[in-house]
Amino acid sequence: MVPTESSQVERDPVSSGAHPRPNLPDYAGACISNVVPALLEWDEPPSWLPAPVAHAEQVVLLVLDGLGWEQLEGRRHLAPTLSGLVGGPVSSVVPSTTATALTSITTGLPPGEHGVVGYRMAVEGEVLNVLRWSTARGDARAQFPPERLQDVHPFAGQRPPIVTKAEFATSGFSGAHLHQVRFHGYRLPSTMLTDLDKLLRAGESFIYAYYDGIDKVAHEYGLGDYYDAELVAVDRLVADIIDLLPHRASIVITADHGHVETAGDVATPHRSVLAETSMQSGEGRFRWFHARPGRTPALFEALQAEHGHQAWIRTRDEAIDEGWYGPIVTDMARARMGDVLAAPWGTLAFLDPADTGPYNLVGRHGSVTSAEMLVPLLGTGA
């Protein structure tokens, strides 16, 4: 049930060269979109769910943003608590990016059904930055109300307590993937622990918690010493949460994606590609190109010719037919994609001047390599 490793090579059906295989999710099996349903709805726990969790009367689901399975595996000596838990790798969703993956975790659906198909996605002719909930014109909460853009109730409508950063309480993205939950905002890890302790003592059967430190450090500093230091701190945080657990309570830990270190390996798409492009969405590791009217075939040919040796190139229909977004793709989700995607398999990221942030990214994610797609699913006994 673990996705295919990217080191395996096959003849890509839409290319003339030998390509690594994309690590596509098993949306019916060991995928982050199935974790919440397994914990809240399924009578029979799946084989990939850590076995002790099935007997717990209280569960804390902790999402550690940015913690990839491969990054953890290479640093087990730094994370004795995490390394001592039961479990293994499961798959993220496509694209392996926070906005899409967290929405899949909370709604229990593949991206093709919940419709948050990327970090930056096309909505009514504009590009919406989902994490900032903004377009080129600024704040878009009035223009694109979050609960209308993503209207599936998270957590099967059960309204569990959510322990996440206080500044996320009124964000557009929270409105899209966490609407109608009971929100508990923390400022620091210490206050996160206090909130969790109170909720566990109150007898809450399911608590969702979120921590974003690993992702922030990986983005800004890459996968070196700073990343290692943050993983040590996170391992201590997990140990502190475990110490809070009452009898017959368990913690389940997963993530939304892993990381690759791109550093300076950032390239502007070839001029022949840009000549056929009206705008770009997605992100550097999963770039959607929107064709000029009638130019989709020419755009695909240009991308394949100039970047087919660096990335998986797919038209929208090919990606949907191959199951990148799940077995069902709604018309709404389809409309939010571009015409041709490019997902690099090395360390390359595609530059879009419209996609900016507060600092240059060193670590990135979004593509379908094993480093980005495989995440941990770990648990401790009740």
N, C-alpha and C positions, 0 to 999 in steps of 0.2 A: 504493500500500500504506500510505500515511500516512492516519490517521484524519481524518474530516471536520472542518473547522474549526467551532468553536462559533459563529462570527459568522453562519453561514448559518441561515436561519429557515425552518421549515416548520410546517404544522398538525399539532400533536401528536395522535396517534390517540385518546388517552384524555383529551383536554382540549378545552375550548371556545375556547381562546385560541391565539395564535401563540407558539410556543416556539422557543428555540434548539435545534438538534439535539444530542443527547448524543453525545459523542465515544467511541463504543464501539470496543473493540479488534477488529482482524482476528486472531483467535486462530489462524488458519491461516497467517498471514504475518508481517508486521513487528511483532512483539509481544515484550516482554521474556520471556515464557514460552517462546519459541523460541530464545533466544540460546544457552543451554547445550547443548541438543540440536544446534544448528548447529555448535558448536565441538567437541563430543565424539562425536557419533553419526552425523551426516549425511555421506554420501560426497560429495555434490554441494553445495557451499556455496550458500545462497540469494542472490538478487540484492541483497537489502538488507543483507547482511553486508559490512562494509568489505572491498574486494577484496584488499588486501595480506595480510590475516589468514589467508586460505586457504592461503598458502604457508609459514606459520610453523611451526617445529618446536617452539617453546615459546610459550605464551600466558599472559599475566597478565590475568585478567578483574577489573577494578577497578569496584566499584559505589560510586558517590558518592551517598549517601543525600540526597534532596531536590533534586538538580540538575535542574530542568526545562529542556526545550529552549527555551521562550520566554524564560525568565530568562537563559539563556546567550546566546541570539541578541541580546538587548538589551545585552549587556555584553562583546561580543567584544574590545573594546579593553583590557579588564582581564584577559583570559585568552588571551594569544598562543599558548601551547602547545596548549591545547584547540582553539583556533580553527584551528590549523595541521594538525589531524588530519583523516583522511578519514572521511566518513560523513554521517549526517543523523539526522532524528528517527524514532523508533519509538514504539509505544504501550505504556503501562503496562497493568495489568489493572484490573478492577472489584472492589472499590473501589480507588481510587488511594491506598493506604495501605501503610505499611511492612510490617506483619505479613503481609498478603496478597501483596504484590508480591515481597518477598524469597523467600517460599515458592514462588511461581511461578518465580522465577529459578532457584532451586536444584533444584527438582524437575522443571522443564521442563513443567509442567502448568498449565492454567487453574484458577482458584479452585474451579469447580464439581467438579473432580476431586480436588484435594488437600484440600479441605475447610476450609482456614483462610480463612473468608469475611469477615473483618473484624478490626479492631483490638480491638473488644469484641464478642464473639459469644455467642449463647445456647447453652449446653451443659447438658443435663439440668435445665432449669428455672432455671439461674443464668446470670449474665453473667460470662464469663471475659475478663479483660483479658489479651490474648495476649502483649503485650510485657512486662508485669510477671508474667505467669502467676499471677494472683491473682483471687479473687472477693471479694465483700463480707466473707467470713469469713477472708480472708488468703491465704497461700501455698497454691497449689492443685496443686503438683507431685505430691503423694501422691494426691489426689483424682482428678486428670486427668493421668496420666502422659503426658508430651509425645510420646513415640514411639508411643503408642497413639492419641492424638488425631490425629496426622498420621503415618501409617505408611509413606508412600512414601519409598524410599531416595533421598536427593539425589544429583545428579550421576550418574544412571544406575548407582548402586552402585559407582562407580569409586574412591571414597575419596581424593580429591585433598587436598593441603595447603590449609588455610584460614588466612588471615592477617587477624585481626580483633581487636577490643579484648579484652584479657585478662579483664576483668570479665564478659564474655559467656560464658566457658567453661562455667559451670555453670547458666546461666539456662534457664528452661523453654522459652523461645522457641528458643534454640539447640538444645535437645533435639528440638524439633519440626521445624526446617527444616535443621539441620546435623548430624543424628545420624550417628554412625559415620564421620565425617571425621577427618582428621589435623589437630588444632587447634594453631595457633601464635598465641599471644596477645601483642599489643603494648601498651605503656603510652603511648607518644608516637609521633608520626610518624617520628622518627629511628629508633626501634626497629622500626617497621614496615618501613622501608627496609632495615635490617640483616637482618631475617627474609627479605624478598624476595630480597635479594642472595644469601644462603646457599642458598635453595631453587633459584634460577636456576643457581647454580654447581654445585649437586648434580644438575642435569639434569632437574629436574621438567618434564614436558611441559605441565601445566596447573596454574595456581595461581589460587585465588579470593581476592581481597582486598576489604575493606570499610572505608569511612571515613564517619563520620556527622556531620562538622563542619558542613557546609552546612545540613543539616536542623535541627540544634540552633540555629544562629544564626537561621535563618528563623523558626522557631517563637517564639523569645523576642524577637527584635528586628525582625522583618519583613524587607522587601526593600530597605532603604535602605543607609546607609553601612556598617553592620556586615556586612551581607550582601556588599557589594562587597569589603570587606577580606578576608572569608573566602574569597571566590572567588579573589582574588589569591593567597592562601596555598595554596589547593588547586591552582591552576595551577602554582605552583612545585613542589608535591609531585609532580604528574604529570611535570613536567620531570625531577625527580630520579629517578623510577622509570624513565623512558625512558633516562636515562644509565646505568642498571644493566643494560639489556637486552643480552644477548650477540648475536652474529651469528645471524640467522635466528630471532630471538625478536620477539614483538610484544605490544603492550598493546591490550586492548579495554576501552573505558570505556562504562558505561551507568549508569542510575539507576533508582530505584523509582517516583518520582513527582516532580512539580513542586510549586509553591506558589501560593496566592493570599494577599493580605494582607487579612485580615478585620478586624483591630484591634478596634474596639468594635462592629462590626456583628454582634452576638450577640443572638439573640432566644429567648425562651421560647415553645414551641409554644402556639398558641391554646388557651384553656381548653376549647373544644369538642373539640379533638383529645385533650387530656389526659383528658377525661372518658371517652373510649373506649379509653384506653391502660392496659395493665397494667404494662408496663415498656418501657424503651428500651435498644437496643444500638447498635452502630456508633459513630459519632462525629459531631461537629458538622457536617461537610460531607457526611456520608453516614449519615443517621440512620434506623435501623430502629425502627418502632413496632410493639409487640406488642399485639394487640387483646385486650380483655376477651372472655370466652367468647361466641361467636356475634355479635360486634360488628365483624367485619372490614369488611363493606360500609359501616357507619356511620362507621368510622374513615377509610376511604378517602374518603368523601364530605366529611368534615370537613377532612381535609388538602387535598383538591382545592379546596374552597371558600375556605379561609383562607390557604393557602400555595401554591396552584397557579400564582399569578402570580410566585412567587419560586423555584420548584424543580420539577424533574421528580418527579412523584408516580407510583409504580408499586406494584401489588400484587406479592407474591412471584411468583405465577404469570406475571404480565406480564413481570417482569424476566427470569425464566428463559426464557420463550418468545421474548423479543427478543434473547437471547444475551448478556446482560450478564455472565454468569459462565462463558461458554464453551458449546460444543456439547453437552457432557455435564454433567449435574448429578446427583450421587449423592443417594440418600435422606439420607445423613448430612449432606451439605452443605446440602440443602434444610431440614433440621430445625434448622440453626444460624442461619437467617435469621429475620427478623421477618415480620410480616404485610403491612405497607405501608412502603415506603421514601420518603424525601424527600431529594433530592440537589440542593442549590442551584446555580444557574448564575451568580449575581452574587458578592458577597462575603459573603453571609449565612452564619452558622453557627447551628445549633440548639443551645440550651442543655439539658443534662441534668445536674441537680445531682449525680447519681451518678458522672459522668465528670469527675474532678478530676485535677489535676497540681500540680507544684511552683511553677508560675508561670502567669500569664495568657498565653494563646497569641495572638500577633500574626499570624504566618503559619500557614496551615492547608492541608490537602489532604484528599482522599477522594472528591470529586465527579468528574464526568465532563466538566469543561470542558477545553479544549485546554491551558490553563496548568497544569493538574494532570496531565493524561493523557499529554502528549507529553514524551518524555525523549530524551537523546542516545544514539546508538550510534556510537562513534567508534573508530578504530584507526590504528595506525601500521604501516608496512611492516616486513617481516622482513628 
